[in-house]
Amino acid sequence: MGSREPRSENLTGILLMLAAMALFAVEDLFLKLAAADLPIGQIILISGALGLPVFVGMAWRQGQGILVKDALQPAVIARNLGEMVAAAAYVAALAVVPLGTVASVLQALPLFMTMGAAMVYGETVGWRRWTAILVGFAGVLLVIQPGAEGFRVEALLVLISVAGIVVRDLASRAIPARVTTAQVSAWGLMSVTVLGLGMIAATGDVRGVTGTEALVLLGAVVFGTAGYWAVTAAARTGEVSVVAPFRYSRLVFSMGIGVVFLAERPDPLTLVGAAIIVGSGLYAFARERARKRASQGV
């Protein structure tokens, strides 16, 4: 009986992770459709403002405040800045870069997180995982194809977004344990909302939203919020080393959505680069799992 329960939890975690990645892929589709007609700052403002009440309400139900001293913690401020950079660059990338390309580069995030954890927190990373990081970066270069005839500098926006996410997630680890996830999420969305307001004020670029556009934005918020819940539940349900690799399923969902709904056709180099990124990431996960099992004497 004891062996069945972990297996059941891992299966539940895997299914939740697959659901989360599918939800995020659909969210990206809605954001891309919205970015075709609406200013980026306006999309960011509306997305942040619509998602904010969800986490404010969660914090309120937990008896936690939002306008509290902990909101000014240096780690919280650093996280919010990373969130703002990631949001602006990501929506801007979705507006002009094929969905499959965005998803492919995004898959390098775990590798860059490993590198960031080693540089910031001094975590031990062996030569095999450093090699995986370098190979994964080579895969990113194949996807964005710098120097090639079809290269679009806008593809670098995805890398900027990845950098913002790395800062956000590394800073999250330094936030005191007394601060709840709902509070952190609410502060992040508040910063995104402020960013949207700032972009609109700076550019003066704002326009009326049609009924269809409102539904598209609402869809992005609903699917994004559901995906956030599912990925959080997945991380808390199964073993990380078992569940985490299924994050890469987002690439499959995104490419499929791009082909079916946006008539995108990824070129061979993009597909090869995506495969290299995923492969190197899975290898890095496997090495980390082997290291932990060895340290536990398993």
C-alpha positions, -999 to 999 in steps of 0.1 A, spaced: 0 0 0 29 23 8 42 22 -28 9 30 -44 3 63 -27 34 81 -40 26 67 -75 -9 80 -73 3 114 -61 29 115 -89 3 106 -115 -20 134 -102 9 158 -103 18 149 -138 -18 154 -150 -20 187 -132 12 198 -148 0 188 -183 -32 207 -177 -13 238 -165 9 238 -196 -21 234 -219 -39 263 -201 -8 285 -204 -5 277 -241 -42 288 -246 -35 319 -226 -6 327 -249 -30 323 -279 -54 348 -264 -26 373 -256 -13 370 -291 -47 376 -306 -52 407 -283 -17 420 -292 -26 421 -329 -49 451 -323 -44 465 -288 -14 484 -275 9 464 -253 6 487 -223 -31 484 -224 -30 446 -226 -6 445 -196 -28 469 -176 -60 450 -183 -44 416 -176 -29 428 -143 -61 446 -132 -83 416 -139 -61 391 -123 -53 412 -92 -86 408 -74 -83 370 -75 -51 370 -53 -62 399 -32 -93 379 -24 -72 348 -16 -50 368 7 -80 384 24 -95 349 31 -62 338 46 -63 369 69 -33 385 52 -31 421 42 -17 435 9 -7 471 19 17 459 46 54 465 55 65 432 39 55 446 5 87 467 8 110 438 14 140 441 -10 134 406 -23 97 415 -30 108 446 -49 133 427 -69 107 401 -77 82 427 -88 109 443 -111 116 409 -126 78 404 -131 75 437 -149 104 431 -172 91 396 -180 55 407 -186 65 436 -209 90 416 -230 67 386 -232 36 404 -244 58 424 -269 73 391 -282 39 375 -286 28 404 -307 54 399 -334 71 365 -329 55 331 -339 40 313 -310 61 282 -316 93 303 -315 82 320 -282 74 287 -266 107 271 -278 129 298 -263 108 297 -231 117 261 -226 153 272 -218 140 287 -186 149 258 -163 184 257 -176 189 295 -170 173 290 -135 199 264 -127 227 288 -139 212 317 -119 208 296 -87 245 286 -90 256 322 -95 233 339 -69 229 312 -42 261 292 -48 242 260 -55 264 231 -67 262 225 -104 284 197 -118 301 198 -152 274 177 -168 246 202 -159 269 231 -171 273 212 -203 235 208 -206 231 245 -200 256 253 -229 239 228 -252 205 243 -243 218 277 -252 230 264 -285 194 252 -291 182 287 -283 205 301 -310 192 276 -335 156 288 -328 163 325 -330 189 321 -357 210 352 -352 228 362 -384 205 342 -406 184 358 -433 152 351 -415 164 364 -381 141 389 -364 156 409 -336 122 408 -319 129 371 -310 154 384 -284 125 398 -265 118 362 -254 153 360 -239 147 393 -221 115 378 -207 133 347 -196 158 369 -178 130 387 -160 114 354 -149 148 341 -136 151 373 -115 115 370 -103 119 333 -93 153 337 -77 141 367 -57 110 347 -46 133 323 -28 146 351 -6 112 363 5 105 355 42 84 324 48 58 343 67 47 360 34 21 339 16 19 330 -20 -13 350 -24 4 381 -11 34 376 -34 12 370 -64 -10 401 -56 21 423 -53 34 410 -86 1 417 -104 0 452 -88 34 459 -102 23 447 -136 -8 469 -134 14 499 -126 37 490 -155 7 491 -179 -4 524 -166 31 538 -170 34 525 -206 1 541 -215 11 574 -198 44 574 -217 31 565 -251 -4 579 -249 -14 548 -269 -48 536 -258 -80 527 -276 -115 515 -269 -119 477 -265 -145 459 -285 -167 432 -271 -147 405 -289 -114 420 -276 -128 421 -241 -137 384 -244 -102 376 -257 -86 394 -227 -109 377 -203 -100 344 -218 -63 351 -213 -70 360 -176 -92 330 -170 -68 305 -186 -37 321 -171 -52 321 -136 -63 285 -139 -29 275 -152 -12 293 -123 -34 273 -99 -27 240 -117 11 244 -118 11 254 -81 -10 223 -72 12 201 -94 44 213 -76 28 205 -42 13 171 -52 40 150 -68 77 146 -66 94 176 -83 119 154 -102 90 134 -116 65 162 -123 88 190 -134 99 175 -168 63 176 -180 66 214 -181 81 208 -216 47 197 -228 39 234 -232 61 234 -263 40 207 -279 7 225 -270 20 259 -282 33 246 -315 0 226 -320 -21 257 -313 2 278 -336 -3 254 -365 -40 249 -360 -52 284 -352 -24 307 -365 -13 288 -396 23 288 -383 48 264 -398 80 260 -377 111 257 -399 134 227 -395 160 247 -375 134 258 -350 123 222 -345 158 210 -341 166 238 -317 135 231 -297 144 194 -295 179 203 -282 165 227 -256 141 201 -243 166 173 -244 192 192 -225 166 203 -200 155 167 -194 191 156 -190 197 184 -164 166 172 -145 178 136 -146 212 146 -133 197 166 -105 175 136 -95 205 112 -96 225 136 -74 197 139 -48 192 101 -48 230 96 -43 231 121 -15 203 103 2 220 69 -2 192 55 -23 
